[in-house]
Amino acid sequence: MQFQVTKIDFDFDDGFEDGIYAQEVIDEVLATTWEATDEDDLIEEITSASGWCIKSIDYCHVLV
């Protein structure tokens, strides 16, 4: 299945949540259509790609 992330909150540390770097990570995730089997797999894919753990996520399914 394909997913589009509509909102995401990462568990940034060291003050990154207010920085330009944090916004770049968020923007990249929001701009990507993610391929995953379910929500757990989606979270794992994003965590692996970004290097950051996710605190919360909203998404929708992309119908092909």
C-alpha positions as CSV (number, residue, x, y, z in Angstrom):
1,M,0.0,0.0,0.0
2,Q,1.0,3.6,-0.5
3,F,0.8,6.2,2.2
4,Q,1.0,10.0,2.3
5,V,2.0,11.5,5.7
6,T,-0.1,14.5,6.5
7,K,1.4,15.3,9.9
8,I,4.4,13.9,11.9
9,D,6.0,14.7,15.2
10,F,9.5,13.3,15.7
11,D,11.3,12.7,19.0
12,F,14.0,15.2,18.2
13,D,16.6,15.7,20.9
14,D,19.4,18.3,21.4
15,G,17.0,21.2,20.5
16,F,16.6,20.1,16.9
17,E,12.8,20.5,17.1
18,D,13.2,24.3,16.6
19,G,15.8,24.2,14.0
20,I,16.0,24.3,10.2
21,Y,17.4,20.7,10.1
22,A,14.2,19.5,11.9
23,Q,12.0,21.2,9.4
24,E,13.9,19.8,6.5
25,V,13.4,16.3,7.8
26,I,9.7,16.9,8.3
27,D,9.3,18.4,4.9
28,E,11.0,15.5,3.2
29,V,8.8,13.0,4.9
30,L,5.6,15.0,4.0
31,A,6.7,15.2,0.4
32,T,7.3,11.5,0.0
33,T,4.8,8.8,-0.9
34,W,5.7,5.9,1.3
35,E,5.3,2.2,0.3
36,A,4.5,0.0,3.4
37,T,2.3,-3.0,4.2
38,D,0.6,-1.4,7.3
39,E,1.0,1.4,9.8
40,D,3.7,-0.4,11.8
41,D,5.7,-0.9,8.6
42,L,5.2,2.8,7.6
43,I,6.6,3.9,11.0
44,E,9.6,1.6,10.5
45,E,10.2,2.8,7.0
46,I,10.2,6.5,8.1
47,T,12.3,5.9,11.1
48,S,14.9,4.0,9.1
49,A,14.9,6.7,6.4
50,S,15.1,9.7,8.7
51,G,17.1,8.3,11.6
52,W,14.6,9.7,14.1
53,C,11.9,8.0,16.2
54,I,8.3,9.1,15.7
55,K,6.1,10.4,18.5
56,S,2.9,10.8,16.5
57,I,1.9,10.4,12.9
58,D,-1.2,11.2,10.7
59,Y,-1.5,9.7,7.2
60,C,-3.8,8.7,4.5
61,H,-3.8,5.9,2.0
62,V,-3.0,6.8,-1.6
63,L,-5.4,5.1,-3.9
64,V,-3.8,4.0,-7.2
